[in-house]
Structures are given as structure tokens and as C-alpha cells.
């Protein structure tokens, strides 16, 4: 680093200032601790040594500050430093690990290695895939028959016993068959609802 000549003299004030500029320029270009810093300093129009700044920095009231865009999503605190600015109720949070999604205590959502997803309760008939949230639909169940043949008892039975025997042998079995068919259909529907986890199996 060049030595500053003492005393430094000049023919006039302007000449003296010019010599000081030359000496300071040589000092900064020589560097401090082998670091070249001459390209970040300059003399302003007021002949004051100043720091050259570009993007993201500004000088205000004698201080070097970070220059923030009003819509840039960043903020600077006097004690906290530079941080991400979060909108109120944005569903985001920032901590030592970085920026993350803020979940409510019972959100119905969960975070995994693949990102945020719907949290499904096992055994409740809900599924989700690339098409979206859906019920676990089962195969179609054929419509129940609405036509049943019920055997009429014979006209003019010879006696009450004959009428009873006719009902037991013919009419009641046909009614029983129709009810059994309906019961089978209901059981098929219940089985599919249980498979879809809409109903509990027991």
C-alpha cells in the first residue's frame, strides 16, 4: 500500500483535492488484506468518498440498506433482519426449517413426501386419485323384481280345513318366495355398502 505523503500540499484547494483522490484511489486499488476494493468506491460530485451500489441496495441517511420492493414478499426488521413477509391468514408459516404450509388442528389434510394431500379416515368409504375425491363405488346391483306370482287359494273351499291346507300348500309359499327374493336383494345391497365402507360390517 502506498505511503501517504505528509504534509500533502497543492497550489490550491482543487489541486489538493485532486491529489487526495489519487492517493486514496491507489490505496483502495492496492487493497486491504489482499482484497481488491477499489472498484466499489468512488468520489461523488461533492468530492465525498462514497460506495458504489447496484441492485438490491440503497443508501439512506448515511446508512447502507437493503432495498425492498413493496410487492416483493420480503421485510426487514430492526432486530430480526431480512425475512419473508406472510399475508394474514395465508395458510403459510416460517420457522427455522423454512417456509411451510400451516395446517389447522383438524384440517382434513396432511403433508407427506409428495406434498399436501387429503387425509382419509380408514374404513369410511372415501378414496382419492387423479380424478379427485370420491366414494368407493361398487359394481351395479340389478334392479329388484316388481312382479311376483302369488298363488290364489281355490274358490269355494269345501271347508275351513281345506282352505287352510290350500293356503299352506300354495299361497303362503309363493308369498314366502317373493319375500326371500326381496331379502336377498337387500342383503346384496348391504354387502356392497359394507365393501364400500359406507356401512360397518358388524
Backbone bond lengths (Angstrom), bond angles and torsions (degrees), N, CA, C in turn:
res aa  C-N    CA-C-N  psi(-1)  N-CA   C-N-CA  omega(-1)  CA-C   N-CA-C  phi
1 X - - - 1.469 - - 1.517 108.73 -
2 X 1.335 118.09 132.94 1.470 120.39 -177.87 1.517 110.88 -66.67
3 X 1.342 113.60 150.35 1.453 119.93 178.51 1.523 110.11 -82.94
4 X 1.325 116.14 138.85 1.452 120.60 178.39 1.529 108.92 -79.03
5 X 1.342 118.01 118.44 1.474 119.24 -179.50 1.527 110.65 -67.24
6 X 1.307 114.70 129.67 1.477 120.45 -179.97 1.523 108.33 -125.48
7 X 1.339 120.99 126.54 1.476 122.39 -4.26 1.506 110.73 -79.60
8 X 1.359 114.92 157.76 1.455 121.47 176.33 1.524 107.76 -96.13
9 X 1.316 116.67 124.33 1.462 119.78 -173.85 1.516 110.31 -125.44
10 X 1.333 115.26 161.23 1.452 121.01 178.11 1.506 109.67 -157.15
11 X 1.306 115.50 165.43 1.459 119.80 -178.58 1.524 111.34 -69.51
12 X 1.334 116.41 -30.62 1.453 120.44 177.54 1.529 108.77 -153.21
13 X 1.339 115.97 -178.05 1.473 119.74 -177.33 1.521 111.00 -62.30
14 X 1.332 116.46 -42.69 1.460 119.38 -178.20 1.525 110.93 -63.12
15 X 1.355 115.63 -39.84 1.458 119.97 179.34 1.520 110.70 -65.68
16 X 1.322 116.56 -38.80 1.463 121.36 179.77 1.532 110.18 -65.79
17 X 1.335 117.16 -43.42 1.468 120.67 179.25 1.513 110.54 -62.66
18 X 1.323 117.59 -40.84 1.459 121.49 179.58 1.516 110.67 -61.66
19 X 1.354 117.25 -40.08 1.472 120.21 179.59 1.531 110.98 -67.80
20 X 1.345 115.44 -38.91 1.474 118.35 177.95 1.535 110.03 -62.56
21 X 1.336 117.36 -40.91 1.457 121.22 177.94 1.515 111.42 -58.61
22 X 1.356 114.61 -43.65 1.468 119.14 -179.01 1.517 110.60 -62.71
23 X 1.340 116.51 -46.41 1.461 120.56 -178.62 1.521 110.92 -63.31
24 X 1.340 116.84 -45.72 1.475 120.14 -179.11 1.519 111.28 -64.63
25 X 1.326 115.80 -39.37 1.460 118.88 178.05 1.519 110.82 -61.24
26 X 1.351 117.05 -44.15 1.465 120.25 178.42 1.524 111.09 -63.30
27 X 1.331 116.29 -37.98 1.469 119.71 -179.70 1.529 110.74 -64.20
28 X 1.344 117.19 -47.32 1.455 119.96 -176.61 1.517 111.95 -72.67
29 X 1.357 116.47 -33.98 1.459 118.32 178.32 1.522 110.85 -70.12
30 X 1.335 116.27 -30.08 1.465 119.39 176.14 1.518 109.77 -66.92
31 X 1.336 117.26 -31.77 1.462 120.35 175.04 1.504 113.44 97.27
32 X 1.315 114.01 166.50 1.462 122.70 175.99 1.518 107.21 -122.39
33 X 1.307 116.50 121.20 1.461 120.27 -178.08 1.505 111.76 58.98
34 X 1.305 119.01 39.51 1.469 127.60 179.04 1.511 113.11 70.34
35 X 1.360 118.92 5.81 1.466 121.73 178.48 1.522 109.07 -95.20
36 X 1.295 117.29 120.98 1.455 122.54 178.96 1.521 109.79 -76.22
37 X 1.314 117.39 115.69 1.459 119.98 -177.73 1.521 112.46 -121.79
38 X 1.331 116.52 5.34 1.456 119.39 -175.87 1.514 113.55 -64.91
39 X 1.368 118.60 -22.42 1.450 119.78 -175.33 1.531 112.42 -86.81
40 X 1.321 118.80 3.88 1.460 119.97 178.86 1.525 110.98 -111.32
41 X 1.321 118.19 -1.76 1.460 121.41 179.52 1.522 109.98 -117.84
42 X 1.320 115.69 151.37 1.465 120.65 175.94 1.519 108.36 -156.41
43 X 1.336 115.50 167.70 1.458 121.09 174.78 1.517 108.89 -98.22
44 X 1.335 116.09 130.74 1.446 120.34 178.27 1.508 111.63 -79.90
45 X 1.316 115.96 179.86 1.474 120.74 179.32 1.518 111.49 -64.98
46 X 1.345 117.06 -18.71 1.466 120.82 177.45 1.514 111.58 -93.21
47 X 1.373 116.26 12.75 1.463 122.66 179.32 1.524 112.39 60.72
48 X 1.334 117.23 29.57 1.455 122.47 175.85 1.525 108.72 -104.27
49 X 1.326 116.27 131.79 1.460 120.83 177.52 1.524 108.75 -64.71
50 X 1.328 116.65 126.75 1.461 119.92 -176.17 1.518 110.43 -136.51
51 X 1.306 115.45 166.31 1.459 122.33 -178.66 1.521 109.39 -96.36
52 X 1.320 116.33 129.26 1.457 120.59 175.58 1.537 108.97 -77.00
53 X 1.323 117.59 131.04 1.465 120.84 -179.60 1.517 109.66 -129.14
54 X 1.351 114.34 154.28 1.460 120.78 176.39 1.528 108.48 -131.17
55 X 1.296 116.00 -137.73 1.453 122.94 -169.36 1.530 113.51 -59.90
56 X 1.331 115.30 133.61 1.462 120.69 172.65 1.508 115.12 83.82
57 X 1.335 118.14 -0.18 1.465 121.36 -179.83 1.520 109.70 -129.02
58 X 1.331 115.57 154.96 1.454 120.94 175.52 1.523 109.40 -153.65
59 X 1.321 115.93 155.72 1.461 122.18 176.45 1.519 108.43 -106.19
60 X 1.330 116.27 124.90 1.457 121.18 -179.08 1.518 109.08 -137.98
61 X 1.325 116.75 123.81 1.473 122.62 176.29 1.521 111.87 52.50
62 X 1.316 116.04 40.28 1.462 119.96 176.28 1.511 114.85 82.95
63 X 1.335 116.73 8.12 1.464 120.24 -179.62 1.516 110.37 -121.05
64 X 1.331 114.83 150.14 1.455 121.49 173.34 1.528 107.75 -92.06
65 X 1.341 117.30 120.66 1.460 121.93 -175.51 1.524 111.14 -122.55
66 X 1.326 114.32 160.13 1.462 120.14 170.18 1.525 107.84 -79.78
67 X 1.315 116.45 130.74 1.459 121.19 -179.56 1.530 109.41 -92.20
68 X 1.330 115.46 118.02 1.458 120.35 -175.41 1.519 110.70 -107.93
69 X 1.331 114.91 139.92 1.455 120.23 171.74 1.531 108.87 -79.22
70 X 1.326 116.90 141.11 1.457 120.81 -179.82 1.522 111.66 -63.79
71 X 1.309 117.75 -23.78 1.463 121.54 -179.62 1.527 111.85 -114.81
72 X 1.333 116.49 20.40 1.461 120.26 -175.17 1.508 115.52 -86.51
73 X 1.361 117.87 -8.99 1.460 119.70 177.96 1.513 114.89 77.99
74 X 1.359 116.64 17.26 1.459 120.65 178.18 1.525 109.10 -124.11
75 X 1.331 115.66 158.94 1.461 121.05 177.38 1.522 109.32 -146.79
76 X 1.336 115.48 156.62 1.463 121.19 178.02 1.517 108.45 -126.69
77 X 1.341 115.75 126.52 1.451 121.26 175.61 1.513 111.04 -103.30
78 X 1.323 116.77 152.99 1.471 120.45 -177.26 1.523 111.68 -64.51
79 X 1.326 116.74 -27.38 1.473 120.11 -179.70 1.520 112.47 -118.23
80 X 1.347 117.30 -21.59 1.464 119.54 -175.02 1.518 113.12 -92.78
81 X 1.331 117.72 -20.49 1.453 120.43 -179.65 1.521 112.11 84.02
82 X 1.316 115.93 -160.70 1.455 122.54 -176.76 1.523 109.79 -77.81
83 X 1.348 116.97 134.54 1.468 120.84 179.98 1.517 109.68 -151.88
84 X 1.322 115.58 166.44 1.462 121.57 176.59 1.526 109.17 -77.28
85 X 1.309 116.69 136.42 1.463 121.90 179.10 1.525 109.05 -95.62
86 X 1.334 116.58 120.59 1.453 121.30 -178.22 1.527 110.41 -105.72
87 X 1.321 116.43 136.12 1.460 120.95 175.82 1.529 109.49 -69.98
88 X 1.328 116.40 151.44 1.456 121.30 177.77 1.525 109.97 -63.28
89 X 1.335 116.00 136.20 1.469 122.53 179.72 1.528 111.94 55.07
90 X 1.313 115.88 41.49 1.464 120.47 -178.62 1.524 112.59 -88.43
91 X 1.347 116.86 -11.73 1.455 119.10 -177.21 1.510 113.44 79.59
92 X 1.338 116.03 15.07 1.464 120.77 179.48 1.518 109.68 -122.77
93 X 1.332 115.71 157.90 1.449 121.52 175.81 1.522 109.19 -146.12
94 X 1.323 115.36 156.88 1.459 121.23 178.70 1.520 108.45 -128.78
95 X 1.321 116.29 130.41 1.460 120.88 174.76 1.519 108.88 -141.49
96 X 1.309 116.64 -164.62 1.467 121.28 -175.96 1.523 112.09 -61.97
97 X 1.346 116.88 -22.92 1.462 120.51 -178.23 1.525 113.03 -88.29
98 X 1.335 117.14 -11.34 1.459 120.41 179.83 1.521 111.89 123.26
99 X 1.313 116.29 -164.25 1.464 122.44 179.63 1.525 109.34 -87.25
100 X 1.328 116.75 136.04 1.456 120.85 -178.69 1.519 110.13 -147.05
101 X 1.327 115.45 166.45 1.461 121.52 177.37 1.520 109.37 -78.75
102 X 1.319 116.17 135.47 1.464 122.32 179.69 1.531 108.65 -95.62
103 X 1.324 116.73 117.73 1.460 121.56 -178.88 1.516 110.71 -101.49
104 X 1.333 115.99 142.74 1.454 122.18 174.73 1.527 109.28 -67.80
105 X 1.340 117.13 170.19 1.462 120.29 -177.93 1.526 111.79 -66.13
106 X 1.339 118.60 -31.18 1.466 122.50 176.91 1.537 109.35 -132.35
107 X 1.317 117.27 70.33 1.460 119.52 -168.91 1.528 115.30 -85.27
108 X 1.330 117.36 -19.58 1.458 118.30 -172.01 1.511 112.56 73.85
109 X 1.324 115.93 12.82 1.457 122.42 178.72 1.520 109.04 -130.05
110 X 1.314 116.31 161.14 1.452 120.80 175.86 1.519 109.72 -149.04
111 X 1.317 115.26 156.79 1.454 121.99 179.50 1.518 109.38 -106.77
112 X 1.318 115.58 130.04 1.459 120.86 177.90 1.507 110.60 -130.83
113 X 1.321 115.87 -173.39 1.466 119.97 -179.38 1.521 111.65 -63.87
114 X 1.340 117.15 -25.45 1.454 120.90 179.77 1.516 113.88 -90.70
115 X 1.341 117.57 -1.19 1.458 120.95 -179.95 1.517 111.32 118.03
116 X 1.335 116.41 -160.87 1.453 121.96 -178.88 1.530 109.77 -84.77
117 X 1.330 116.39 141.69 1.462 120.28 -178.80 1.521 109.95 -151.84
118 X 1.330 115.00 166.11 1.460 121.03 177.54 1.527 109.01 -70.63
119 X 1.322 116.11 135.65 1.456 121.05 177.50 1.521 109.18 -91.38
120 X 1.330 117.01 117.79 1.459 122.45 -175.87 1.521 110.63 -100.96
121 X 1.329 116.02 132.59 1.451 120.92 176.00 1.520 108.56 -85.42
122 X 1.313 116.28 124.36 1.454 121.37 -176.72 1.525 111.04 -62.88
123 X 1.340 114.80 137.47 1.459 119.97 174.86 1.513 114.85 83.53
124 X 1.350 118.51 16.29 1.461 120.49 -178.53 1.524 113.87 -119.42
125 X 1.327 117.19 19.17 1.459 120.72 169.49 1.510 116.89 73.76
126 X 1.326 118.08 15.97 1.466 121.07 -178.75 1.528 109.18 -111.83
127 X 1.318 115.31 140.73 1.455 120.54 177.89 1.529 108.52 -139.84
128 X 1.311 116.22 163.43 1.465 120.75 178.41 1.522 108.81 -145.51
129 X 1.329 115.11 139.30 1.462 120.46 175.84 1.526 108.11 -147.61
130 X 1.324 116.66 -160.42 1.464 119.79 -176.57 1.527 112.82 -64.38
131 X 1.331 116.96 -18.79 1.467 120.75 178.58 1.517 112.49 -85.36
132 X 1.334 117.55 -15.38 1.453 120.41 179.63 1.519 112.63 122.37
133 X 1.326 114.97 -165.66 1.459 122.64 -178.89 1.520 109.21 -81.46
134 X 1.341 117.77 138.21 1.462 119.67 -175.79 1.520 110.64 -158.01
135 X 1.341 114.91 162.53 1.457 121.80 171.39 1.524 108.84 -79.87
136 X 1.315 116.31 153.97 1.462 120.60 178.08 1.534 108.75 -78.74
137 X 1.314 116.92 84.27 1.460 122.12 -175.36 1.522 111.09 -67.55
138 X 1.331 115.85 139.43 1.454 122.59 178.52 1.522 110.55 -106.02
139 X 1.339 115.52 173.17 1.459 120.94 -179.63 1.531 110.56 -63.64
140 X 1.320 115.34 154.25 1.462 121.18 -178.75 1.521 110.80 -62.32
141 X 1.301 116.20 139.69 1.464 122.90 174.02 1.528 107.93 -104.26
142 X 1.309 116.11 125.37 1.466 120.34 -177.43 1.526 111.33 -59.40
143 X 1.332 115.43 148.39 1.464 120.24 179.69 1.520 110.48 -62.75
144 X 1.320 114.29 145.45 1.467 119.52 177.25 1.525 109.95 -72.76
145 X 1.314 115.52 145.80 1.458 120.51 178.39 1.525 110.35 -69.28
146 X 1.320 114.45 137.25 1.479 119.35 177.71 1.522 111.33 -108.31
147 X 1.315 115.40 8.73 1.476 119.87 -179.96 1.519 109.47 -124.88
148 X 1.322 116.23 117.68 1.467 121.79 178.97 1.526 109.43 -129.96
149 X 1.308 115.49 142.62 1.466 120.41 178.91 1.514 109.23 -92.41
150 X 1.318 115.71 113.16 1.465 121.52 177.25 1.528 107.97 -105.84
151 X 1.307 116.17 121.61 1.464 121.11 -178.66 1.518 111.12 -73.70
152 X 1.308 114.68 122.38 1.469 118.86 178.18 1.526 110.56 -77.06
153 X 1.333 116.60 146.14 1.472 118.26 174.73 1.536 109.84 -68.16
154 X 1.297 115.84 155.59 1.474 121.25 -178.67 1.523 110.79 -65.05
155 X 1.307 115.38 146.85 1.454 119.78 177.25 1.529 110.54 -72.91
156 X 1.313 114.36 148.78 1.476 122.01 174.82 1.524 111.94 48.65
157 X 1.341 117.37 61.00 1.478 118.42 177.35 1.514 110.28 -61.29
158 X 1.274 114.29 148.83 1.471 119.37 -176.90 1.507 111.72 -66.09
159 X 1.333 116.21 -29.87 1.462 119.69 -178.63 1.533 109.01 -158.58
160 X 1.336 113.56 171.29 1.463 118.30 176.51 1.514 110.58 -62.24
161 X 1.304 116.54 -36.46 1.469 119.29 179.24 1.524 110.66 -65.31
162 X 1.326 115.50 -39.19 1.459 118.89 179.38 1.532 110.56 -65.28
163 X 1.359 115.59 -39.43 1.479 118.97 177.55 1.530 110.77 -63.77
164 X 1.334 115.89 -43.04 1.475 119.16 179.42 1.522 110.45 -61.57
165 X 1.313 115.97 -45.15 1.459 119.36 -178.39 1.534 110.83 -63.28
166 X 1.330 115.65 -37.50 1.476 119.40 178.98 1.531 110.94 -65.65
167 X 1.366 116.53 -43.70 1.458 120.56 178.41 1.524 111.56 -61.57
168 X 1.342 115.65 -45.39 1.467 120.11 -177.78 1.528 111.27 -66.62
169 X 1.304 116.74 -38.34 1.463 120.38 -174.25 1.522 112.75 -82.99
170 X 1.336 118.04 -27.65 1.461 119.03 -171.42 1.543 114.34 -126.17
171 X 1.327 117.38 -55.68 1.464 120.34 -172.60 1.536 112.35 -70.43
172 X 1.332 115.36 -51.82 1.476 118.38 -176.94 1.532 112.10 -61.36
173 X 1.342 120.92 -43.34 1.466 119.16 177.63 1.532 114.00 -59.38
174 X 1.349 117.22 -34.54 1.467 118.40 179.32 1.536 111.07 -70.57
175 X 1.357 116.04 -36.12 1.471 119.57 175.26 1.530 109.89 -66.28
176 X 1.314 115.49 -41.69 1.475 120.47 179.65 1.518 111.30 -62.51
177 X 1.314 117.42 -39.16 1.462 121.38 179.35 1.524 110.83 -64.28
178 X 1.352 116.69 -41.46 1.465 120.08 179.14 1.519 111.01 -65.06
179 X 1.340 117.15 -41.24 1.458 120.75 178.79 1.527 111.40 -66.68
180 X 1.331 116.60 -38.20 1.470 119.49 177.71 1.527 111.19 -63.60
181 X 1.338 115.96 -38.93 1.478 119.84 177.83 1.527 110.81 -63.10
182 X 1.343 115.43 -42.39 1.464 119.46 177.90 1.528 111.21 -65.10
183 X 1.334 116.51 -41.29 1.472 120.21 178.32 1.519 112.50 -62.49
184 X 1.346 115.71 -39.08 1.470 119.73 177.37 1.519 111.33 -62.31
185 X 1.338 115.70 -42.23 1.459 120.09 179.41 1.536 110.86 -63.03
186 X 1.330 116.65 -43.30 1.467 120.91 178.84 1.524 110.76 -62.51
187 X 1.336 116.24 -42.07 1.473 119.73 179.54 1.525 111.53 -64.64
188 X 1.333 117.05 -36.59 1.466 120.27 177.38 1.531 110.43 -63.37
189 X 1.333 115.79 -42.96 1.466 119.62 179.07 1.525 110.85 -64.24
190 X 1.328 117.31 -43.78 1.466 121.31 178.90 1.526 111.14 -61.62
191 X 1.342 116.23 -40.16 1.467 119.92 -179.98 1.521 110.80 -62.54
192 X 1.328 116.68 -40.19 1.464 119.43 -179.78 1.531 111.13 -71.48
193 X 1.312 117.60 -34.35 1.468 120.30 175.67 1.527 110.50 -66.07
194 X 1.324 116.57 -36.13 1.465 119.45 177.47 1.526 110.78 -69.99
195 X 1.339 116.67 -39.68 1.463 119.99 177.41 1.526 110.79 -62.88
196 X 1.329 115.43 -36.67 1.469 120.22 178.76 1.518 112.08 -79.22
197 X 1.330 117.07 -0.90 1.469 124.08 178.70 1.527 112.32 65.87
198 X 1.345 115.92 22.49 1.463 119.63 174.38 1.518 109.66 -79.51
199 X 1.322 116.20 -34.93 1.466 122.52 175.80 1.522 109.16 -117.83
200 X 1.323 115.73 148.03 1.463 120.29 174.38 1.522 108.78 -70.97
201 X 1.320 116.48 149.03 1.467 120.33 -177.02 1.516 112.83 -77.24
202 X 1.311 116.66 -14.19 1.473 119.10 178.59 1.519 108.80 -156.99
